[in-house]
Amino acid sequence: MVPRPLPYNGNYASPDEYVSHLLHFVNTTELFQILCGGTHILDFFTSSPGLFHTVIPKTWRPFLLQCDVMRLLDILMRDDLENLQLAGLPEMPDSLLQYIKSIRHLSLDREFTPPSHDLPVLPQIVKVGMKPKKIHEVANFADYVDRLSKNIATSKANRISHFVDFGSGQNYLGRALASEPYNRRVVAVEGRENNVTAARGLDISSGLATKEKVMRNKRLWNKILEAAGPHPHKSPDVFKQVAGTEAFDFRPREQLKSECIVEHGKGHVQYVSGRLDSGDLSEVIAKIDKTSAAAEKRKLMAISIHSCGNLSHFAIRSLILNPDVRAIAIVGCCYNLMTERLGPPTYKHAYLRPTLQALNGRVGRESSKFDPQGFPMSQKFCTYDDDGIRLNVTARMMACQAPKNWDRLDSEAFFSRHFFRAVLQKIFLDRGVVKQICHVPENADGQAFRNPGPFDVGTQPVTIGGLRKSCYSSLRAYVRGTIEKLTTSKEYRQYTDVMNEKMADITDGEIDEYEAEYLPRKKELCVIWSLMAFSAMVVESMIVVDRWMFLKEQVEVGDAWVETVFDYGMSPRNLVVVGVKKDDHANST
């Protein structure tokens, strides 16, 4: 039985009505646009009077500043809005309450209902290398796609012969599907050779494959060890010196191939290495081992747990581009890695900041804009209000948050990190490390569409990345750790001179002065960040709905839906996009 097409929360008459309200809200609600793409935490203290006072309506500020942050998160996402208990707090403005209701109603429901049957227990040897989160994902998704393939098999055209795992990584999912009790054939497509090597090793451990047998010459091997020490493969010339021209196989263990065990009625895994750049699987399909299914036509289901960025788009498009692909079940993630199909914002996107190049970052690919593989996928989203729906990298990155999972300890830690980074950006600006920049949209002649407003001015980003744990103990430690990294790391060598010139002479006293000035405003940052993450639940819903809408627009697709497949607390990217072809679009190969 096909579930309802979209798991929306609000009281909408149909999916079309929900989508209509969703697009209207994101296209017309200024506060949402500001919180989801119109502001960045880097610039929290770089302008006056600061983002909190610029972004948040004046009537909201007393309530938000007096409300404990964890209490605020409960109000935003968990409390019964019709029966709020707000003792000891200022009166909540009705406009704030209505905004919260809108975000909740337009965010897809993430509640997970486990299947009524007991999940098959993954064999212990299959679970090797998995953390509890991965075990939860693999156990649930393997069961889900196995049941899905059986449910659609009522039609001969959709009797799935192989699962194709997009971005299989170390192939935990494929290994589970190929093992008892599923015994399915899996094609694991992975672009990173180190992942494939590790996956093959785990296949051997689990009994799905055997190691290539190699006859060694022990006498010569001992001589090689005497000449080169315990790591002879670091000195390849030694092999020629000792063994001469004799053709002995001295490959290290990790270079030995694994051989898949193919038995009737048993599952197996075939690896196809290579980087996908579209949904065209013709090269992958051509490599599928035909010996195990010589008499049958291939009928494939593309699957993936957390395929990053555009890889989810490729997997979804594979249903349309390949006659052999009969269904897809894709759980996406890493929305920040998606490219942009429609290019930079125009004058119609008044609050959408362009994606800025970090001063010390890698040069951005021009193809990330106007990329036909990027967001949005559907024509409806591309053409909405003539100019389409756009999401910059800030909005897409915020959609990767999981605010429902924040607890007090974790929240304090990352709020402090954001506070340190925002203050450091102010220090960078004051000391000339970065400059303020204006990003008002321009027309074809290079003329600004309007005079710059408070949301049109930002600062140049500087990439810092992760620091040692001790660097997050105080603002002093954070600033010192950042300076050390940006002046000593080979990765940031091109920025060393600037950092040495502008930042090397900063004193602890100066850092303490910045902390004394901005620490009283840390609560403002916590509130803004919480509202950004809460609002971005609608951003994730838009991304998922766009993918569903793309499938609905295709004549080949018979059924398409979205549902939850994981517990949000264990794995917050828990929405699967499913598409199944019509019977009359069966392959003819």
Secondary structure, 3 states (H helix, E strand, C coil): CCCCCCCCCCCCCCHHHHHHHHHHHHHHCHHHHHHHHHCCHHHCCCCCCCHHHHHCCHHHHHHHHHCCHHHHHHHHHCCCCCCCCCCCCCCCCHHHHHHHHHHHHHCCCCCCCCCCCCCCCCCCCCCCCCCHHHHHHHHHHHHHHHHHHHHHHHCHHHCCCEEEEECCCCCHHHHHHHCCCCCCEEEEEECCHHHHHHHHHHHHHHCCEEECCCCCCHHHHHHHHHHHCCCHHHCCHHHHHHHCCCCCCCCCHHHCCEEECCCCCCCEEEEEECCCCCCCCHHHHHCCCCHHHCCCCCCEEEEEEEEECHHHHHHHHHHHHCCCEEEEEEEEECHHHCCECCCCCCCCCCCCCCCCCCCCCCCCCHHHECCCCCECCCHHHHHHHHCCCCCCHHHHHHCCCCHHHCCHHHHHHHHHHHHHHHHHHHHHHHCCCCCEEECCCECCCCCECCCCCCCCEEECCCCCCCCCHHHHCCHHHHHHHHHHHHHHCHHHHHHHHHHHHHHCCCCHHHHHHHHHHHHHHHHHHHHHHHHHHHHHHHHHHHHHHHHHHHHHCCCCEEEEEEEECCCCCCCCCCEEEEEEECHHHCCCC
